[in-house]
Amino acid sequence: MKLQHYLGGLEGLGPVSTETRVFVEPWETRIFGIHTAMMALSVQLPLPATPSAFNTIWTWADLRKGAESLNPFDYFKYRYYEKWLGGISGYFIERGYITAEELDALTDEYYQDPSKPLPVAGDAAIDDRVVQYLVEGDSPKRDVTVTVDFSVGDVVRIENVPSIEHTRLPGFLRNKTGTVETVYPGAYTYLCDTGPDGIGPTMAVYCIRFEPAELWPGNAEQNFSLYADLYARYVAAIDNATATKAA
Amino acid sequence: MSERFKYREDREAYSAARVRALEALLIKKGIITDRTVDTVLEFFETKMGPFNGAKIVARAWVDPAFRERLIADTPKAIAELDLPDGMAGAEGEHMRAVANAPGVHNLIICTLCSCYPWPVLGLPPYWYKDPTFRSRAAREPRAVLAEFGLPIAEDIEVKVWDSSAQIRWFVVPERPAGTEGLSESELETLVTPEAMMGVAVAKAA
């Protein structure tokens, strides 16, 4: 069980941040740009081939898996882009694109001389693809016919699926009941296959309304509703609560 | 264990050097170019950003039929406007708008990560990414909104939308009173990312 999958409702955390800046240190912009380029150059996308040496998959799911695998104290300790820098550096090392030694050595050089320039190199086709990705996106929606078990207004029960590395089911909704608010048209894949957690294959997606008084018995604010978009894998019939839904 | 709660003293200088080293290595190895990161950042300064969301909201304020279409089919309504290419691009492939109204206040959250509608709002501010906000807004939105300086009366229903699948949400705030004489472009200046996520409301200047 990962705390990062169960954040919703966690108590005792103190005041929220009201920081409206996107980046609070100039260096953070650079890791954001690197991440976005990796998503755009990721090999599974149907975009034009480029001379880039990047030949593996990198999606939001990979970034999220890294953040979700952190020690939960570190998850709270480090700022958003500090976690990105750690996860993305680790990925390039693990996949053999760079070595930890050369990254450490070059870090020392830039630490001693922050004004040392970056290398000048690269084929413009790489940057064209990055822009094409941003403009076109990577829609997970598929116009295929899938089983849609529920309709607007149906009361449903949320499964407690075995999530290990990664999930899109918020922990605080597991085993709760809710009411279908929207059945989204079409069907959706996910960025990766989450194994026994069960998303990845094309399936319906619902928006489901939850009563905070059921989510947080005796401990909820009044006159409020919580809605969540949930993949069909996570949604089960109310009268069949213990049955295992076919994946 | 105490080490876990300490930061290195050169925390920012170290990260700055490390990210520069990483970028340099990626350029040297032919993964990205010397222009790639700047290309991404320029895209978010000029093409994808809250300036688009402000135009969408201002149009919804002056054109009630557009507002209805925006709620009914968000991408289709956005496509009516003269906005940059990419309004259904990265992190905006499937957007959905909800409208504040008398008696209803909407708040968008992402308890699992930081899903955010890039084409219309650009990148998420730090408050949205804060694990404390993401934890607390799911159980006590009124307490959280009060910390943002936005007390919500008890008779107003708060609707919290958790972005846990691939739909990206935003809020159409209510048009502030006293803005009847303003042009659409003047109205745009009253729309903030915070109002379009629900931790603020739009205010007359």
Boltz contact constraints between the chains, C-beta under 6 A:
constraints:
  - contact:
      token1: [A, 7]
      token2: [B, 111]
      max_distance: 6.0
  - contact:
      token1: [A, 7]
      token2: [B, 134]
      max_distance: 6.0
  - contact:
      token1: [A, 7]
      token2: [B, 135]
      max_distance: 6.0
  - contact:
      token1: [A, 8]
      token2: [B, 111]
      max_distance: 6.0
  - contact:
      token1: [A, 8]
      token2: [B, 138]
      max_distance: 6.0
  - contact:
      token1: [A, 9]
      token2: [B, 138]
      max_distance: 6.0
  - contact:
      token1: [A, 9]
      token2: [B, 139]
      max_distance: 6.0
  - contact:
      token1: [A, 10]
      token2: [B, 135]
      max_distance: 6.0
  - contact:
      token1: [A, 13]
      token2: [B, 132]
      max_distance: 6.0
  - contact:
      token1: [A, 13]
      token2: [B, 135]
      max_distance: 6.0
  - contact:
      token1: [A, 15]
      token2: [B, 147]
      max_distance: 6.0
  - contact:
      token1: [A, 16]
      token2: [B, 132]
      max_distance: 6.0
  - contact:
      token1: [A, 16]
      token2: [B, 133]
      max_distance: 6.0
  - contact:
      token1: [A, 16]
      token2: [B, 144]
      max_distance: 6.0
  - contact:
      token1: [A, 16]
      token2: [B, 147]
      max_distance: 6.0
  - contact:
      token1: [A, 17]
      token2: [B, 126]
      max_distance: 6.0
  - contact:
      token1: [A, 17]
      token2: [B, 127]
      max_distance: 6.0
  - contact:
      token1: [A, 17]
      token2: [B, 130]
      max_distance: 6.0
  - contact:
      token1: [A, 18]
      token2: [B, 127]
      max_distance: 6.0
  - contact:
      token1: [A, 18]
      token2: [B, 148]
      max_distance: 6.0
  - contact:
      token1: [A, 19]
      token2: [B, 126]
      max_distance: 6.0
  - contact:
      token1: [A, 19]
      token2: [B, 127]
      max_distance: 6.0
  - contact:
      token1: [A, 20]
      token2: [B, 125]
      max_distance: 6.0
  - contact:
      token1: [A, 21]
      token2: [B, 126]
      max_distance: 6.0
  - contact:
      token1: [A, 22]
      token2: [B, 123]
      max_distance: 6.0
  - contact:
      token1: [A, 22]
      token2: [B, 125]
      max_distance: 6.0
  - contact:
      token1: [A, 25]
      token2: [B, 12]
      max_distance: 6.0
  - contact:
      token1: [A, 27]
      token2: [B, 15]
      max_distance: 6.0
  - contact:
      token1: [A, 27]
      token2: [B, 16]
      max_distance: 6.0
  - contact:
      token1: [A, 27]
      token2: [B, 19]
      max_distance: 6.0
  - contact:
      token1: [A, 29]
      token2: [B, 41]
      max_distance: 6.0
  - contact:
      token1: [A, 30]
      token2: [B, 19]
      max_distance: 6.0
  - contact:
      token1: [A, 30]
      token2: [B, 23]
      max_distance: 6.0
  - contact:
      token1: [A, 30]
      token2: [B, 37]
      max_distance: 6.0
  - contact:
      token1: [A, 31]
      token2: [B, 19]
      max_distance: 6.0
  - contact:
      token1: [A, 33]
      token2: [B, 37]
      max_distance: 6.0
  - contact:
      token1: [A, 33]
      token2: [B, 40]
      max_distance: 6.0
  - contact:
      token1: [A, 33]
      token2: [B, 41]
      max_distance: 6.0
  - contact:
      token1: [A, 36]
      token2: [B, 40]
      max_distance: 6.0
  - contact:
      token1: [A, 37]
      token2: [B, 32]
      max_distance: 6.0
  - contact:
      token1: [A, 37]
      token2: [B, 36]
      max_distance: 6.0
  - contact:
      token1: [A, 52]
      token2: [B, 31]
      max_distance: 6.0
  - contact:
      token1: [A, 53]
      token2: [B, 29]
      max_distance: 6.0
  - contact:
      token1: [A, 53]
      token2: [B, 30]
      max_distance: 6.0
  - contact:
      token1: [A, 53]
      token2: [B, 31]
      max_distance: 6.0
  - contact:
      token1: [A, 54]
      token2: [B, 31]
      max_distance: 6.0
  - contact:
      token1: [A, 64]
      token2: [B, 113]
      max_distance: 6.0
  - contact:
      token1: [A, 73]
      token2: [B, 4]
      max_distance: 6.0
  - contact:
      token1: [A, 76]
      token2: [B, 131]
      max_distance: 6.0
  - contact:
      token1: [A, 80]
      token2: [B, 129]
      max_distance: 6.0
  - contact:
      token1: [A, 85]
      token2: [B, 15]
      max_distance: 6.0
  - contact:
      token1: [A, 85]
      token2: [B, 19]
      max_distance: 6.0
  - contact:
      token1: [A, 89]
      token2: [B, 22]
      max_distance: 6.0
  - contact:
      token1: [A, 98]
      token2: [B, 25]
      max_distance: 6.0
  - contact:
      token1: [A, 103]
      token2: [B, 21]
      max_distance: 6.0
  - contact:
      token1: [A, 106]
      token2: [B, 21]
      max_distance: 6.0
  - contact:
      token1: [A, 107]
      token2: [B, 17]
      max_distance: 6.0
  - contact:
      token1: [A, 107]
      token2: [B, 18]
      max_distance: 6.0
  - contact:
      token1: [A, 107]
      token2: [B, 21]
      max_distance: 6.0
  - contact:
      token1: [A, 110]
      token2: [B, 17]
      max_distance: 6.0
  - contact:
      token1: [A, 110]
      token2: [B, 20]
      max_distance: 6.0
  - contact:
      token1: [A, 110]
      token2: [B, 21]
      max_distance: 6.0
  - contact:
      token1: [A, 111]
      token2: [B, 17]
      max_distance: 6.0
  - contact:
      token1: [A, 118]
      token2: [B, 24]
      max_distance: 6.0
  - contact:
      token1: [A, 118]
      token2: [B, 34]
      max_distance: 6.0
  - contact:
      token1: [A, 119]
      token2: [B, 24]
      max_distance: 6.0
  - contact:
      token1: [A, 119]
      token2: [B, 27]
      max_distance: 6.0
  - contact:
      token1: [A, 119]
      token2: [B, 28]
      max_distance: 6.0
  - contact:
      token1: [A, 120]
      token2: [B, 34]
      max_distance: 6.0
  - contact:
      token1: [A, 121]
      token2: [B, 27]
      max_distance: 6.0
  - contact:
      token1: [A, 121]
      token2: [B, 34]
      max_distance: 6.0
  - contact:
      token1: [A, 122]
      token2: [B, 33]
      max_distance: 6.0
  - contact:
      token1: [A, 122]
      token2: [B, 34]
      max_distance: 6.0
  - contact:
      token1: [A, 126]
      token2: [B, 33]
      max_distance: 6.0
  - contact:
      token1: [A, 127]
      token2: [B, 33]
      max_distance: 6.0
  - contact:
      token1: [A, 127]
      token2: [B, 35]
      max_distance: 6.0
  - contact:
      token1: [A, 127]
      token2: [B, 36]
      max_distance: 6.0
  - contact:
      token1: [A, 127]
      token2: [B, 39]
      max_distance: 6.0
  - contact:
      token1: [A, 130]
      token2: [B, 39]
      max_distance: 6.0
  - contact:
      token1: [A, 134]
      token2: [B, 43]
      max_distance: 6.0
  - contact:
      token1: [A, 134]
      token2: [B, 86]
      max_distance: 6.0
  - contact:
      token1: [A, 134]
      token2: [B, 89]
      max_distance: 6.0
  - contact:
      token1: [A, 134]
      token2: [B, 90]
      max_distance: 6.0
  - contact:
      token1: [A, 135]
      token2: [B, 85]
      max_distance: 6.0
  - contact:
      token1: [A, 135]
      token2: [B, 86]
      max_distance: 6.0
  - contact:
      token1: [A, 135]
      token2: [B, 89]
      max_distance: 6.0
  - contact:
      token1: [A, 136]
      token2: [B, 89]
      max_distance: 6.0
  - contact:
      token1: [A, 137]
      token2: [B, 89]
      max_distance: 6.0
  - contact:
      token1: [A, 137]
      token2: [B, 90]
      max_distance: 6.0
  - contact:
      token1: [A, 137]
      token2: [B, 93]
      max_distance: 6.0
  - contact:
      token1: [A, 139]
      token2: [B, 93]
      max_distance: 6.0
  - contact:
      token1: [A, 140]
      token2: [B, 166]
      max_distance: 6.0
  - contact:
      token1: [A, 168]
      token2: [B, 164]
      max_distance: 6.0
  - contact:
      token1: [A, 170]
      token2: [B, 111]
      max_distance: 6.0
  - contact:
      token1: [A, 170]
      token2: [B, 112]
      max_distance: 6.0
  - contact:
      token1: [A, 170]
      token2: [B, 164]
      max_distance: 6.0
  - contact:
      token1: [A, 188]
      token2: [B, 166]
      max_distance: 6.0
  - contact:
      token1: [A, 205]
      token2: [B, 165]
      max_distance: 6.0
  - contact:
      token1: [A, 216]
      token2: [B, 139]
      max_distance: 6.0
  - contact:
      token1: [A, 221]
      token2: [B, 140]
      max_distance: 6.0
  - contact:
      token1: [A, 221]
      token2: [B, 142]
      max_distance: 6.0
  - contact:
      token1: [A, 223]
      token2: [B, 157]
      max_distance: 6.0
  - contact:
      token1: [A, 224]
      token2: [B, 141]
      max_distance: 6.0
  - contact:
      token1: [A, 224]
      token2: [B, 158]
      max_distance: 6.0
  - contact:
      token1: [A, 225]
      token2: [B, 159]
      max_distance: 6.0
  - contact:
      token1: [A, 226]
      token2: [B, 160]
      max_distance: 6.0
  - contact:
      token1: [A, 227]
      token2: [B, 161]
      max_distance: 6.0
  - contact:
      token1: [A, 228]
      token2: [B, 162]
      max_distance: 6.0
  - contact:
      token1: [A, 228]
      token2: [B, 164]
      max_distance: 6.0
  - contact:
      token1: [A, 229]
      token2: [B, 164]
      max_distance: 6.0
  - contact:
      token1: [A, 229]
      token2: [B, 165]
      max_distance: 6.0
  - contact:
      token1: [A, 229]
      token2: [B, 167]
      max_distance: 6.0
  - contact:
      token1: [A, 231]
      token2: [B, 165]
      max_distance: 6.0
